[in-house]
Amino acid sequence: MSRTIILTVSLCAVGFLGLSASAQQYCSDGGGFCQQSRYDYYRNKMWPLPFRAQDTRAVLDHFAVQRNNGWKLHNTIGASMFDPTTQQLTDSGKAQVRWIVTRAPLDRRVVFVLQGDAPNQTAARVESTQLAISEIIPVGPLPQLYVTDQDAPGSSGVYQTAITRAMQTSVPAPRLTAAAQTP
């Protein structure tokens, strides 16, 4: 491979120095083999600079996907934010919708509703969420609302309170060891 490149470069050099008319005709065909060889030579000489932008974009695109998925999960109204019997938003669900609609960055004001087990549950959840959004923003364009099948990580406040109280009651009383008590 390297012999071919050396031969090509030397043919082009010979042709442009006027030493061979056939070599000059071969290399001056208006963008042929010699032009491509010159292009490849300078491109290889400048490596890795021409490819850094592509590499940077490839890395940053991965982070953009993660950032979008994180916002999607954060803006998802999950199962714990709906009443299990009526599929209406709970107080924490309304607070989450209020935060999304009023405080989230403008390009991230999109509400995702977790689909229910049945189509009528999903419809009730969407209707309840749309009603809460329209109460917060009575006039003007409303943020988009999508149905998703991916639940946001987390659990209900009742569960978290029970875990915290159980952890607090199971902590033993502090006491000094026998070695620490002797002076």
ChimeraX attribute file (.defattr): number of C-alpha atoms within 10 A of each C-alpha:
attribute: neighborCount
match mode: 1-to-1
recipient: residues
	/A:1	5
	/A:2	7
	/A:3	8
	/A:4	9
	/A:5	15
	/A:6	12
	/A:7	11
	/A:8	17
	/A:9	16
	/A:10	13
	/A:11	20
	/A:12	23
	/A:13	17
	/A:14	17
	/A:15	19
	/A:16	16
	/A:17	12
	/A:18	11
	/A:19	12
	/A:20	15
	/A:21	13
	/A:22	13
	/A:23	18
	/A:24	18
	/A:25	13
	/A:26	16
	/A:27	21
	/A:28	16
	/A:29	11
	/A:30	10
	/A:31	10
	/A:32	11
	/A:33	15
	/A:34	20
	/A:35	15
	/A:36	10
	/A:37	17
	/A:38	15
	/A:39	12
	/A:40	13
	/A:41	13
	/A:42	10
	/A:43	14
	/A:44	12
	/A:45	10
	/A:46	11
	/A:47	10
	/A:48	11
	/A:49	11
	/A:50	11
	/A:51	11
	/A:52	11
	/A:53	10
	/A:54	11
	/A:55	12
	/A:56	10
	/A:57	11
	/A:58	11
	/A:59	10
	/A:60	12
	/A:61	12
	/A:62	10
	/A:63	12
	/A:64	11
	/A:65	10
	/A:66	12
	/A:67	12
	/A:68	12
	/A:69	12
	/A:70	13
	/A:71	15
	/A:72	19
	/A:73	18
	/A:74	17
	/A:75	22
	/A:76	28
	/A:77	28
	/A:78	26
	/A:79	21
	/A:80	19
	/A:81	25
	/A:82	22
	/A:83	14
	/A:84	13
	/A:85	7
	/A:86	11
	/A:87	21
	/A:88	21
	/A:89	27
	/A:90	15
	/A:91	12
	/A:92	15
	/A:93	21
	/A:94	20
	/A:95	14
	/A:96	18
	/A:97	26
	/A:98	17
	/A:99	13
	/A:100	21
	/A:101	22
	/A:102	13
	/A:103	11
	/A:104	14
	/A:105	10
	/A:106	11
	/A:107	7
	/A:108	16
	/A:109	20
	/A:110	20
	/A:111	26
	/A:112	25
	/A:113	23
	/A:114	23
	/A:115	23
	/A:116	20
	/A:117	8
	/A:118	8
	/A:119	10
	/A:120	12
	/A:121	17
	/A:122	18
	/A:123	15
	/A:124	18
	/A:125	27
	/A:126	24
	/A:127	15
	/A:128	18
	/A:129	24
	/A:130	18
	/A:131	15
	/A:132	19
	/A:133	21
	/A:134	14
	/A:135	11
	/A:136	15
	/A:137	15
	/A:138	11
	/A:139	8
	/A:140	7
	/A:141	8
	/A:142	15
	/A:143	18
	/A:144	12
	/A:145	16
	/A:146	13
	/A:147	17
	/A:148	18
	/A:149	12
	/A:150	14
	/A:151	18
	/A:152	19
	/A:153	9
	/A:154	10
	/A:155	12
	/A:156	12
	/A:157	12
	/A:158	9
	/A:159	9
	/A:160	12
	/A:161	11
	/A:162	11
	/A:163	11
	/A:164	10
	/A:165	10
	/A:166	11
	/A:167	10
	/A:168	10
	/A:169	8
	/A:170	8
	/A:171	8
	/A:172	7
	/A:173	5
	/A:174	6
	/A:175	8
	/A:176	7
	/A:177	8
	/A:178	7
	/A:179	7
	/A:180	8
	/A:181	8
	/A:182	6
	/A:183	4
